[in-house]
């Protein structure tokens, strides 16, 4: 994603291009953005997070970004902005050659192709949006919603602005696909093709030759697609650029045709977008920053700081209770009950309101609705729903897998691994204690 044109749009928020990724942070203060504003401080912190993720997984840091950004939200966001949520989004490369989308709060991602724009809204999710999608044919953009939840319109064509590296004040950013960029370049006169040299914290400008777009004009958006947290990747469509991790060249999928688009894909994505409002009240403690916390824990469930165990129990709104990390790095924050399987959207559990988590599995050992996860008070319980091949777990420090008794709940402790089919998930706390 490093070589793509990132164009900023007019606005007062904070936007950065870091290690090929794009970060947008909402600036809700009055006046121009300054280095001391919350948005600027948060942007610098997130930029460092993205740099570290790129060093760990240079070919596709998306899953690392999602995991670390979730930890950042639970541990550091409150320190930067006490009592006021930080709305932000990150676009980065996924390890399968697609685009990884991570959103929190009033930030919207727009994927545009010839069929029209597709929207993923952070404000629709219970906590975060963690998605991997195939690269759209035209552009992918991040915008900050205004006070009424509206976002700017996606530009109809590529502009002349180019955010090479660094920070800009803007309303959002548009990352144009290589396909769009190459078509525009071919219309430029000989010698007119030039790439901006590497730079830091600046916007380069380059001439744009007149270009008529041979594609049919896009129809206006007919509605918003709800946001979701998924553990799967959307398959590519024909003529979408695919990056071979073993070959530096970028080729078109038209030379190796991708599977036909699934006509039911959008319906399934909408089904997975179901989420419950974080309004479950339980008895607990509050830390020094007034975060709700498990009374059995010496550390805050949200920020990880020590908790006074001598205080009286009080009714609090329960925060997310940790996250499930899939073996490919994708994460799901445990904010509501969920059903896991290879096709859970059509299950009775999903009809009852559980969030369906679809996991791809080629072994044939995963049922359509294999297991359920329930949040009971401060515990996360895993229940095998009578699956044909069963569910196995392994507690931290143990070597052997143990098969769960069907329909009997097992409480997950941090570090527990769960095997469903040939896929493995690990339960981790959202905010580990800061002192080890």
N, C-alpha and C positions, 0 to 999 in steps of 0.2 A: 504493500500500500504506500510505500515511500515515494514512488514515482508518479503518483496521481495528483492532479491539480485539486487543491483545496481552496475554495473560494468562500470568503466570508460575506455575510449579509448585514445590512445596517441594523444597529442595535447597541445596547449599553451593557451587555453581559460580557463574560470573560471566555475567550476561546484560545486554545493552544493546539499546536501541531508538535508532537513529540514522538520521536522514533517511529514515524510513519502513522501513528495513531492520532485521532482527533478527540479533544476533550472540550466540553462546554459546561460552564458553571454559571448558574443564575446569579446576577447581581441585583439584589432587591433594594439597595440603598438609594439615596438621593444623589443626584449629580453624577459626574464622571467617575469611572473606576480608578481607584488609586492603589498603590502597592500595599497600603495598610488595610484595605477593605477585606471583609470576610471572603468574598468570592476570589480575590487575588491570592490570598493565603491558601485557601482550599485548592485552587488551581495548581499552585506550586507543589503542594503536598501530593496531589494526584499525579502530577507530571513525574515526580520522582518515583511514584509507585509504578507508573507505566514504563519508565526507563528500566527499573529493576525487572519487571515482567519480561521486557524485550530481551534482556540479558539472559534470563532463564530459558526462554523459548523464542529465539529470534525468528524462526520460520512461521510461528503462529502463536502469539502471546495471549490470545483472547481468553482462554480458559483460566490462565494465571491472573489476568487482569480482573476477571469476574470474582475469583476467589479472594484475591487481596483487597479488592474494592469493597466487598462485603465485610471483611474484617475491619477495614478502614472506617466504614460507616458505624460499626458497633463499638469501635474503640477510640477513634480519634475525632470524628466529626463533631461530637458534643464538646470537645475541648476547644475546637476552632470556633464553633458557633453555639454557645450554651443556650439551650431552650428554643433555638430556631433551626428548622431543618435546612440542609444544604441540598438544593436541587442540581443534579449534574448528570451528564451522559458521556459515554466513551465509545468510540468506534475503533476497533482494532482488527488485525488479521486473525482469522481462525486457522487452526492447524490443518483443516481440510481444504484450504484455499478460499473459503467463504469469508463473510464479514461477521465479526462478533459484536453484539449490541448489548451494552449494559446501561440501564437507566435507573435513576432514583428520583422520585418526586415529579415536578411539573416540567419535564423535558420530553420531547417527542422525537422519535426517529422516523424518517420517511424514506422508503425504498421505491424508486421510480423506474419503470420500464415502459414498453410500448402499450401494455394493458392499462396503465394508469398507476397512481401512487398507492402504496400500502403503508399503513401507519401503525406504529407501536408506541404506546403512551405509558410513560412511567407513572402518571397519575392514576391509571386504571389498575395497577398492580397492588397487591397487599403490602409489599415492601420494595422489591426490586424487579426489574425485567432483565433476564439473563438469556439471551437468544443467540443462536447461530443461524444465519440465513445464507443462501446462495447469493453471489454478487449480482445486483440488479443490472440490467442492460444500460441504464442511463446514469443514475446517480444514487447515492445514499447521503442523507443529510441529518443533522441534529439541530433542533430549534428549541429555545426556551419558550414555554407557554406564557402568555400574558395573564393578567389578573382574572380574565374571564375564560381562561383555558384555550385561547386561540393561538395559532402559530402562523408565521408568515407563509405565503405561497412559495412553492419551489420555483426557482427561475426556469423559464421555458427553454433556455439555451445557455451554453457555457459563456461566462463573462471573461473579463480580462484580469481580475484579481487573482493573486497566487500567494497563499500563505505557505512559505517554504519551511520555516521552523520558528518556534517561539510563540509569543502571546500577542493577541489582538483584542480590541474591544469591539464586539459585534453582537448581533442578535442570534447568530448561529453560524453553521458552516455547511457547505455542500462539497462532498467529495465526488468528483466526476469520474466515471469509469474510464478505463483505458480505451474502450471501444468508441465512446463518444469523442474522446480526445484525438484518436487517430483519424477519424473521419474529418474533423475540423482541420487537422494539420495538412491533409492531402490537398486541401483547397488553397493553401498558402503558396505564394510564389517561391520559386527556387531561391534558396538562401534565406528564406523568411522563417524557417524552422529554427528555433533556438530554445534551449532549456535554461532556466535561471540557475546561476551558480549557487552552491550551498551557502546559506546565510543563517544568521541568528536574529530572531526577534525582528523580522521585517516582512513587509509585503512587497513582492516584486511585481512589476507590470510588464506585459509583453504585448506586442501588436496582435490584433485579431483580424484576419482577412474575412471579407464577406462570405457567408456560408448559408446555403439553403439546406434545411434539414429534409432529407428525402423520406423520412418516416412520417406516418400519419400523425397529426397533432393529437396531443393527449386530451382525453376527456376529463372534465373536472371531477374531483373526488366525490364519490357518492356517500361516503360514510367513513367513520373511523374504525380501524381494526383494533380490538382490545389488546392490551399488552399481556405478556405471559412470561413464565419462567419455565424453560424447557430443558431437557437433557438430550435433545436430538438435533440434527442438522437437516435443513431443507435441501432436497436434491436440486442440482442445477438444471437449467433449461438450455436448449440449443442456442449456440452463439454467445454463451456467457463465458468470459475468460476464466480459465482454470489454471492454477499454478501447480506444476508438478514439483513436489518438494525435492526430488532427486535430479531435477533439471532446471537450470536457471531460466530457460526460455518460457515465455508465456504463450500458450497455444489456445486456439479457439476450440470449444467443444464440438463444433461442427465437423472437425476432422476425426473425432471419436464420439459419435452421437451419444448424448446423455439419455436416460430414461424419459419417456413421455411424461409430461406433468400429470400429477394425480388430480382429477377433477374434484375429489373430496378433500383435498389438502386444506383449503381455507376453512372449510367447515370444522375439520378436526382441530386446526389451530385456534379457532374461536372457542371450541369446547374446552381446550386446555387453559383458556384465559380466565376461567372462573376462579374467583378468589374471595375470601371472606375478610371482612373488615376486622382490623386488630382491635377488638373491643371486648375480649373475654376477660372477665374480672376474676382474680384469685386472691388468696391471702398471701402476703409476702412482706418483705422489708423494702426500704429505700436506701440507696447509698447517699453519700455526701452531695452528689449532684442530682438527687431526687429521682434517680432511675429505679424502676421496679426490679426486684431481684428475688431469686429463689431463697427462701429463708434457711435452707439447709446448706447453702454455699457461703463460704467466707469471702467470696469475691462477687462483685456486681455482675449480673448476667449481661448487662449492656456494655459497660465501659471497662470491666475487669478490675476495677479498683476495690480495695478492701471494704467490707460492710460491717457496720456495728451490729454484732449479734445480740446485744442486750436490749435493743429497742423492741417496742410492742408491735405485734402483727397488725397490718392494715390492709384494706382492700385496694388492690392495684390492678392496672391493666397489664395483662401478661405480654411481654415482648416476645419476639421469635426465640425459640429454644435451641438453636443450633442450626447446623446445615448438613445435608447429605452430599457427599462428594463422590461423583461417579468415577470409574477407573480412567476415563478420558479427560478428567479435570473439570467437567461441567458440574455446577453446584445448584442445589435447591435449598432455599432458606425455609426452615421449619416454622412457618407462621400460621399454618392451618392444617387440618386433616387432609390426607392425600391417599390416592390409590395408585399403585405402581404396576405396570405390566406392558406388554407389547401392543395392546390396543385397549387402554382403560377407558377411553372416552365414551364407549357404548355400554359400560358396566352399570349395574344397579348402584354401586357405590358412587359413581359420578352423578347419577340421577339424584342421589341423596344429598349432593352438595360437596362431596370430596373432590379436591383438585386432582385431575388426572395427570399422571406423569408417565408419558410414553417413552420407553427405552428400547432402542433397536437391539435385537438379539438374533444371531444367525444359527444358534445351536439347536433351536427347536425345543429348548427346555423351559421357556418362559411362557406362562399362561397369559391370556388376554388381560385379566385382572388378577395378578399373581398375589399381591400382598397389600395390606393397608398400613398406614402410619397414622396414629391418633395421638393428639396432645391432650393429656389428662393431668390437670393441675400443672405441676412443673415437670412432669415426666413425658418422654417421647416413647410411645409403645409401638412395636412392630407386630403385626398379626398376619400369619399365612392363612389365606382364605381357601384352604383345601386344594392348592395347586397340585397338578399331576406329578411334577418332579420335585416339589417341596422347596422350602427356603432354608438356607443354612446360615449360621452366624459364627463368628469367631471373636471372642473377647480379647482385648489388648493383652499381650504377653503370652497368649496361648497359640499353639501351632495347629491343633485339630479343629475341624469344622463340626458343628453340632446342628442336627436337623431340628427345626422348630416343630412343636406339636401343633397341628392344624387348629385354627380358631382359638388358640391360647396366646394371650399377649405376652411379649417379652420386652422388658424395659431396656432401652438402648443407653449405654453409658459411653462417654466420649472415648473414641478410639475403636469402638465396635465395628467390625466389618460384616457385611451382609452379602451373600451370594444368591443371585436370582438368575437362573439360566447359566450363561457363561459370563455374566456381568457382575462386577463387585462394586458395592457402595461402602463408604466409610462415614460414620457419624462423628462430627466434630463440633465442639462448642463454637458459637459465633464470636465470642470475645474471650480468648484465653487469658488467664491471670497474668498481669504484667511482670510478676516477680518469679515466674517459673512454676 
